[in-house]
Amino acid sequence: MSAVILVACGGGGGDSSSTSSSSSTGETTLVTAVNGSSNVTCDKGVQCIGALFRFVTSIPGTLSIASTSWTNTSTNIITISQIPFVDGSNAATVYDSQGSVFDTLTNPILDVPGFSGQGSRIFIGNGLPSTKMGTFPVQSGTAAYSYYAALPGGTNPATNQTYATSADIGISAYPLISAVPLNPVATGFYPIESLIVGITLTGAAWHVEKANDSSSNYYSPVNALPMDACFGHPYNQQYHYHGYSWKCFPNQGTTGQSPVFGFALDGFPITGPRAADGHEMTNDELDICHGTTSVITMPDGTSKNTYHYVLNREYPYSVGCFRGKVNYDQALGPPGPNPYMKEGATYPLGAYPP
């Protein structure tokens, strides 16, 4: 695998236009990672990264906590109203004339290599979500600018463009192609070996909850960086979500079981925070991969008793580790090395770990 830098980046701005709207669960605070929490051990309240990915990215064994104006470093509480969000509320057409392009296909007889008899769920799009995005590159003089300008920009593996700081990076379309098992099986607790952890039904991706500074310290992104109003920002032109992303997702309602908002790379659904009785689940109710098993309504309208990850207000917010093995080559398509979802890395064609 080639080296990557897990920092926040940005893209161009312009007038906004209407997209799907939704109701928010109205959170006022989030819980960030405890200072010194593990990046290695899979456990509640942490997100564990595999040895291969840690080696490539030089992620240290523990997370730090940033002393930002919106974070109480004694309680690990983030006050959302105090975050200096990235300005802008732009439709995907601001960044690409086609707007958001996304489709989901299912095939019960076409298996992902390494997952015999499980069928496949395939996502195809251009990586731009149907939710609004902030104005990137982050504009000089705005409240968020100084945070992004202080971080390294890196080099885009898709274009070889070098960014002086992360404030200089914009948003672009890219080939989002992903194939995951349609009927995954929970077989263990597996550390994450990729930057992307899941695909949203709004047409973008979730990334790992790690962000580095110029001194190689790593933080929870929502603790260290202001994002846009949907808790998204770009990395190497690729827009993605963190933390409280579900506030902008459509059709979530306000009572009962939260809907499926996307799928993790192992094929299991990722739902919103509410359980069947309507209460918002805490980390204490979830396993070490940040999930649980219950009856949920799948995107096709059918009910299914299945394992699913839960987006909630407590770190790591979505996926802490994978309950099923992953074919990273297929989940981070196009197949083979590519400079987009794989950042140029090479993954084995099969279930991982072997």
N, C-alpha and C positions, 0 to 999 in steps of 0.2 A: 504494500500500500504506500502511496506517495503522501508526503506531508501536507497537512491542511492547517489553517489557523482558524480557530473557532471564535470569530469576533462578529460583532454586528456591523452591517454595511448598509448602503443606501441606493436610490435611483431617482429619475427625473420627476418633475411636478407639473401641475396644471389644474384646470377646472375639474370639479367633481361632477358626476352624474349619478342617477339613481341606480341602486342595486337592491338585492333582497334585504329586507329589514327583519329584525327579530327582537324579542324581549330579552332583557338581561336578568340574571338572577339577583342583581342588585348588591353584589359584594362591595364592601367598603374597605376591607383589609385582606391581605394575603399573608401567608406564612412562608418565609424564605428558609433556605438551608441553614442549619446550625454551623457556626464557625468551627472548622476542623472536621466536619462530617466527611465520611469516606466516599471516595470516588471508585473504590475497589470492591468493597464488601457489599453484597446485595442484602438490603435490610429495609425496614420501614423508614420513610423519611429521607432516603438517599436514592441516588441513581447510580448504578454500578456500570462501569465501563470495562470492556474486555482488555486483556493484556496486549493484544495486537494493536488495537486502536489507541490505547494509552501510549504505546511505544512510538507510533507514528506521529501522534500529536503532542507528545511530551506532557500529557496531563499528569499533574502530581497526584499523590495518594489521597490528598484531602482538599476540600473546598475552603476558600476564605470568605469572609463577609465584608462587603464594602460599606463604608460609612457615608451613605448618601442621605440627602435631606428627607427622603421618603421612607427610610429604613431605620427602625429602632434596633440597634445592634445588641441591646440587652435582652429584648424579648423576641427578636427575629420577625417582628411584625412590620409589614409594608402597608403604609396608608396610601391607598390608590389616589385619593384626591390631591396628594402632594407630589405626584409624579409629573415632571415637566415633559409631557408627551410630545412626540414629534408632530409638528404641525401638518395639516392637510387631511383631506378626506376624498381620495381620488378613486374613481372607477378604474377598472383594468384597461379601459380604452385609452386612458392617459399614457399608459406604458406600452401598449401595442394596439394597433388598429383593429385587430380581431377581438379584443376584449378578453374575457375569461373563456377558455375552451377546455371542457372537461367532460369525460364520459366514463361510466363504470360498466363493465361487462362481466357476466358470470358464465362459466362453462363447467358443469359437473363431471364431465368425462375427460377433460384436458387437464392433466396433473402438472403441477409445478415439479420439476426434477427433484427427486429426493423425498417426495411426499405422495407416495402411491395411494390411489383411491380417494384423495381428498379434494379433487377438482381444483379449479382456479378462479380467482377474482382478479380482474385486470382493470387497471386505471390508466387512462390515456388523456393527456392534456398538455397545456403550455405553461403550467406552473403558476399562472396568475389567478388569484382567487376571485370569487364573486362578491366577497366582502370588500369594503373600502380600504384603501391603503394610504399611509401617510405620504408626505412629499419627501422623496429621496432623489439625489443626495440631500442630506440634511443641510438646510440653508443657514449660512452664516448670519449671526445676529438673533437666531431663535433660541429658545430656552434649552433645547436638547443639544445644540451644536457642540458645546464645549466637551460634553461627555464622549461624543463620537470622534471629535478631532484629537482627543487624547489617546486614542487606541490605534494600533497598527492596522494598516489597510491590507497588506498582503498582495498576492498576485492571483488573478483569476485564471484557473487552470483551463478554462474553456477558450479564453481569448489571449492569454498571456499579458493582459493589461495589468499594470502595477498601480496601486492606489497609495497615495502619500499617507492618508489616514482613512479610517473607516467612514468618516463623514463624506468622503468623495465617491462612495460606491452607490450605484443606482440600481434600479429594478429593470429586469428584462425577462421576456418569455424564454423558456427553455423546454426541451423535450422531456416532459414528465411521463414516464412509462414504468409501470410497476405491476408485477404479477405475484400474488400471495395465495396461500391455500384457501379454498372456499370453505372447507370444513376442518379447521386446524385442530390439533390435539395437544393438550397441555402435557408435557413430558418432563419438565424441569424448571429451573430458575437460571436463565442464561444471561450473562452480562452483555451489554450492547456493544456492537462492533462497527457502528456507522454513525455518521453525523445525523442522518434522517432516521426518525423512529416510527413515523407513521404518515399516512396520506389522509387528508381531510376531504369530506364530501363537498367542500367549497372549492376544491381544485388546487390546493396548495399542500405544503408539508409541515409536519411538526419536526423540530430539531431537538437534539439533546439539550438538557438544561445546564449547559456549561458555556462560559464565556471567559476569555483570557485578556489580561492587560499586557502592556509592553514589558512588564517584568516577569511574565510567565506565571503569574498568579491566576487562579481560576475561581470564578464566582457563579452564582445563580444569575442568569441574564436579567431577570426582572428586578433583582437587587441592585445590580451595577449599572444598568442602562435604561434610559427612558425609551419606550417603544412607541408605536402609533396607538391610536385609540382602540384597535382590535388586538393589541399585544403582539404585533408582528413587525418585522423589519427584514431587510435583505442581507444576504451573505453571498459575496461574489455574484451579485445581480439577482440572486434567487430569493424571492420573498418567502418567508416562513413564519410560523407562529411559535409563541412560548406562553407559559403561564395561563393567565385568565383569557385565553383566546375565545372560549365559547360564548362570551358576552355578545359577540357579533354574529354567531351562527344562527341560521333561520330555523323556524318551526320548532322551537324548544318548549314553548308554553311556560307555565308557571307552577303547575302541580303534577303529581304523579311521576312515573319513571321518566328520566331524561332520555331523549332519543339517541341513536347512534350518530356520532358526528364524524366518524372516519374509522380507519382500520390501521392497526399496528403492522409492522413488517412481517410478523409471524402469522398474520391473518385474523387475529382476534379483534373484535370490535372495540372501539373507544367511545364510551358514552359520556354524557354530561353528569353532573354531580348528584342528581336526585335519585333516590331509591324508589321502589314501587309505592311506598307510603308518602312520598313527597319530601322527606327530609333529606338534607344534603349530607352525604357521606363524608366521614373524616378518615384520616389515615389509620386510626385505630380499628376501623371496620374493614380495611383492605389488607391484602397480603403484601409480601415484600416486593412484589412487582407492581404494586399500586392497582390491583384489580380484585375482582370477586366473581362468584358464579351466581347468576340469577336468571329469571325469565325476562327477556327484553324483546322489544319490537324491532325486527331487522328492517333495513331500508326498503325491502320489498313488501313490507306490511305483515309478514308472518311473525309469529311468536316463537322464540327459541330459548331453551334453557342452556346457557353457554357461559363460559368464562369471558369476561370483558374488563378492559382497563377503564378507569374512572377519572375524568377530568374534575379536579376539585381545587380548593383554594390553598392547599398545603403542598409544599415541595415534596416530590418532584413534579407535581401537578398532573402528569399523564402517565407515562411509562417509566417504571423504575428499573425494570429488567424485562426480558422476554420469557413468557411461560412456555412458548413453543419454540422449536428450532426455526432458523431463518435461512432461506436461500437468498443471500444478499445479492448474488449476481442477477437473479430475476426480479427481486423486490426493488432494486436500484437500477432499473433498465435505462437505456437499451442494454441488451446482454453484452457481456465482454467489457473491457475497460472503456469508460467514457468520462469526459471531463465535466459532466453535469452532476447527476445525482451521486456518482461514485467519486467525484473529485479526481478522476484519473486513476483510481485504485483498481487493483485486480482482486476479485473474490473467487473462491472455488464455485463450480457449478454443482450444487448439491446442498443438502441440509447441513447447517453449521450450528454448533460444533458437530463434527463427524460422529 
